[in-house]
Amino acid sequence: MERTDPEIIIVGGGVVGLSVALGLLLAGRRVHVLDGADSDARASQGNFGLVWGQGKGWNFAPYARWTSDALAAWPDFARKLADLSGIDVALDQSGGFEFFTDAAEMDEFAGMLAQQQRHLGNQACYEMLSGDDLRAQIPGLGPNVVGASFSRLDGHVNPLRFLRALRRAVTAAGGRVTMGAQVARITPVAGGGFDLSMASGKLTGADKVILCAGLGAATLASDLGFATRIRPQRGELLITEKLSDRLPFLSSTIRQVDEGGVQIGGTKADAGLDDSETLEVMAGLAHHAVTVFPALADVRVIRAWGALRVMSPDGYPVYARSARHPGAYLVTCHSGVTLASLHASSLADWIEDTSAAPDLEAFDENRFTLSDAA
């Protein structure tokens, strides 16, 4: 009987899964994306929309270089998304700040950026600015801001529009996306390929399976021989009313989307799968925003929420092939927006093992085994 299964199934329909799917579709592969239930812990729907490089990989050169390549690839990626989906994700890559109100913290981050620059060489683009220099450039900046770093390579997109654009682009490129498709079990088939048992009782199959389900991939990953222990990290956000005036800056913690609302975030907490917001953290976010830009004190907050990040043991991405079950892959990271430009392009060469494949050996999960053994 002629096999009619999709060539590749991707488990997970968030930013990472859809980006990987798009890259494979553009490389000419048949792809079916299985997205889970609305009740699943979904990192993509709470993403901050940053396309950001400052500090990333300061102590891990492969990640610094991978992130730098992703930033460079974003303009072409945004245009491709618009062509396929008809959606402008509002990429603004005109530079971003990391603001500091503590001189010691600023000095520490400056050291991190210096180390990152040693990894990147001419690809790096950062500068440190004093509080007085900043206030001369940005009217209205708070007096307690002692300084900031700035990179003209950093930027952001409209986060929810980006997710919609990815879904439409995958469909436009010939892929299938099935919503509410919870995978209960993946079974390797003798002679190659995989059978997938759905929570609904349905069965499907594929030649290759790529786990991109974030926090939902733990059990399935173990079944396929992967050892990476994925954990959640909670971040909390404030969303303000839409403002007619534009903020005169973009930072990693305060950003204004193209529709006018301001997002305030940047928190980190180990709280398991609890994605609820907390009053103490919300108050801290508001205090930070007003300290940086006092005019925000008069702006109304209309929403607050918590969201879960997907974290590997060391916080860096994992790109792994199963040694036990060839054809199974694990792709997970917490910087899915920034890295989407590469996930939707050169990662397909790594999955297909072509001559153009990027060297991702440093991101293999073997690093955790070696660390445990040491």
N, C-alpha and C positions, 0 to 999 in steps of 0.2 A: 504494500500500500504506500502511495506517495505521502511523504511527511508534509503536513501542513502547519506544523507548529511554527511559531516565530523563531527566527534565528537566534535572537537574544531577548531574554526577559530581564527587565530591571525592576527590582523590588524597592519601591519607594518613589513617590511622585512629588517630592519637594524640590527645592532649588538644585540640590546635588544630583538627584536622580534624573530630573528633566534635562539638566545641562549635559550630563553624560549621554543621555538618549539622543539629544540633538546632534552631538558630535558624531555618534555612530550612524545616525540616519544620513547625515551629510557625507559620510564616508561610504554610503551605499548599502548599509545593512538594514535588515528587517528588525524592528524593535517594538516590543510591547511593554508599556510601563504599567505596573500594578501599584496603585495607590491605596493606602489603608483607609481605615474608618476615620470619621471626623473626631471621634473620641480619642484617637491616638495622640501621643505627645509629639506635637508638630513644631519643630524649630523654625521652619521656613516662614510660617505665618507670623512669627514674632521677630523677624530679622530687622536689623537697623538700617539696612540699605547702603552700608558703607563699601566703597571700593578703596581699600586702605592698605598702606604699606608701612607706615611709621612704626618702627620697633619690631616688626614681625621678622623672626629668624635672627635676632641680634646675637643669639648664642647657638644658632643652628644654621650654618651657611646654606645648605640645600633649600631650606624653607625661605630664606631671604631671597635667593635667586628665583625660586619658583613664584613667589609673590611678585617680585619685580617684573618677571615675564608676563604675569597675569595683568598687571596694571598697564603695561605697554600694549597688550592685546585687546583691551576693553573698547576703545573707539570703534574698531572694525567689528567687534562682536555686537555692539549696540546697534550699528547700522544693519548688520545681518538680521538681528532680531526684529527690527522695524520692518525690513523688507518681507520677512516671512509672516509676521504676526499682525502687521498693521498698527502696532502699538509703539509709541515713543516712550521709552523707560526713563526719560529725562536725565540722562547721564550728564553730570556736571563734574568735570575732572579738572577744575581750575585751581585746586590747591586746598589744603586743610591744615588746621592748627591743633596742637595738643596744649591746652592752657594749664597753667600751674599757679596755685596760690601758696605753695610751700617751696621755698628755695632748695631745700635738701632733695625733695622729690624731683625737682627740675634738674638738678645736677646729676642725679642718678640716671634719669632718662637720657640726658645728654651723653653720658657714658655708654648707654645702650646703643644710641644712634651712631656713636663713633665706631663701635664694634660692628654694627650692621654695615656701615660704610666701608669698613675694611673687607667685609665679605663681598660687597657689590662693586667696589671700584668706581668706574665712571658711570655706572648705572644708578648710583645713589644721588639723591638730590634733597638735602635737608639744610636748614639753617636754624640757629637759636636766636631768639629776639628777646630783649629785655622788656619789662613792663612799660617803661617810658616810651620805647620804640613802638610798641604795640598801640599804646594810647594815641600816639601821633598819627598812626595809620588807621585806627578803628575808633572813630568817635563813639563815646558812650561806654567804652570798656571799663569795668570796675576798677577801683583804686587798689584792691587787694590782689589783683593779678600780678604776680612777680615776673612772669615771662611766659614764653611759649616756644615750641618747635613748630616749624612750618615746612611742608613739602608741597611743591607745585604739582606733584604726580598724583596726589590723593584726591578723592572725590566721593560722589554718592549717586544713587539712583532712587526712584520712587519704588519702595520695596514691594508693595502689593501689586503694583502695575507690572513690575518685573516678573513676579510669579505668574501672572496671567499671560504675559507675553511668551514666557517659556512654554506654557501649556499649548497656546495657539501655534507657536512655531513648530513644536514637535508634531502636532497634527498636520500642519501645512506641509511638513517635510515627509509625510507618509507614515508616521508612527501612530500607534494606538495607545490611548491612555484609558485605563479602566479604573473608575473611582470605587471606593468601598470594597476593594479587593484585598482582604486580609489573607496573607499566606501563613498557613499553619505548619507546614512541613515541606522541606525540599529533599527529594530522594535521588541520589545519583543512579543513573541507569547503566546496566552492564553494556559495554560497548560504546558508551559516550552519551552525553546529554543528561537532562534532569527532568524529573516529574515533580510538579508543584501541586500540593494539596491545599485547597482553599478552605477557610473557616466555614464557608457556605456549603462545603461538600463537593464542590466542583473540582475537576482535575485539569491541568494544562501542562505543557512541556516546552522545553527549549533546548537548543544546542549549548548555549551559554547562559549563566545566571550571574547578574551583578547586584550585590547587596548595597543599596544606597539608602537604606531605611533609617539611618541615624540611630536613635535610641531604641527603635523597634527591631533592630537587626541582631540583637545579642543572642537570642536562642537560635535563630537560623544560622548565624555565623558559627556558633559552636558545632552545630550539626554538620557543617561543611568543612570542619577542621581548622577554622580560624581561631586564634587565641587572643585577639585584641579585646580588652575589657573596656567597653564604652560606658561612660558615665554622664549624667546630666549636670549642668551648671545653670543655675537660675540667674537671669538678668531681669531687671524691672524697668519700666518705661512710663514716662508721662507724655501725654499728647495734648497740645493746647488748641485753642480755637484758631481759625484761619486768620492770618494777619495780612493786611493790604501792603504794609511796608516789608521789604526784604531785609533779613538779617545781613549785616555786613561781613559775615564770616561763616565758615563751616568748621566745626570741630568734631572730634570723635565722640563727644558726649552731648553736643547741642547742634542740631541740624534742622533746617527748614526745608520741607519737601516743596516741590514745585507748585503744589496746590495751596500753599500758604501756611499750613499748620507746622508747629515746631515739635520735634521729638527730642526728649531729654532722657538720657540713659547712661549706661556705662558701669552698672553694678555687677558684682559677681558674688554668688553664694552657693554653697553646697547644701542643697535642700532636698535631695532625692528627686522624685517626680512631682513635687509640689510646685506648681507654677503660679500660685496665688501671689498677689501683691501685698506688701506690708506697709503700714502707715509710717513706721520709722524710716524705712528706705525712701518712700515717696517724699517725706519731708527733707531728707538729705539731698535728693535730686533737685528739689525746688530751691533749696538753699544754694547749691552749687551753681545752678543756672543764674540766679539773681546776683550772686557774687561776681560771676564772669560778666554778666550784662544786666545791670540793674533795671533797665527798662522792662525786662520781662516780669517784674514784680506786679505789674498791672494787667498781665495777660491771664485769661481764664484757662484753667485746666479742664478739659472735657472728658478725658479718658485716662485710665491707668491700668496697666496689666503687667503680669509676669510672663516670661517665656523661657524655654529651656534651650540651652546650647548643647551641642553634641561634642563631648570631649574625649579624646584618647588619653591614655595614661600620662603622656608627656605634653599633651596639648597640641601636637602637630598632626598633620594629615596622615592617613594610612591608605596606601595603595598596595593591595596584597593579592597575590594569586594563590589559590589553594594547592598545596603540594599533594594533598591526599586525593583531591577530586579536581583534576584538570578541567578547565572551563568555568570554574567558579571564581568570582572576584569579590573583593571587599573594598569599597571606596567610602571613606568617611572623613569629615573635617568639620571644623566650626567656622570656617571662613568661606562658606559656600558662595556668597555673593562675589567676593573679590576673586576667587579662583574659578568662577563660572566660565570666564573667557577661555581658560585652558581646558576645563572639563568638556567644553563644547567644541574643542578642536583637537589639540595634540594628544589628549588622553586617549582618543580613539586609536591612535597609532600604538600606544602602549598596550591597550587591550588586544589589538589585533597582532601585536608583536611584529610590526613592520620595521623596515630599515630606518624610518624617520622617528621611531619611538623615543621619547625623552627618557633620560636615565633617572628612574625613580627608585633605585635600589635603597637609597637612604630612607625612604618612606615605608619600606616593607615592615611588616609587623615582627620580623625576626629581631628587631632592635629591642623589643620588650623581653623576648626570651633571653637574649644575651645579657640584658640588664639584670634580670632576675637571677641568672646564673652567677653573675659577678657578685 
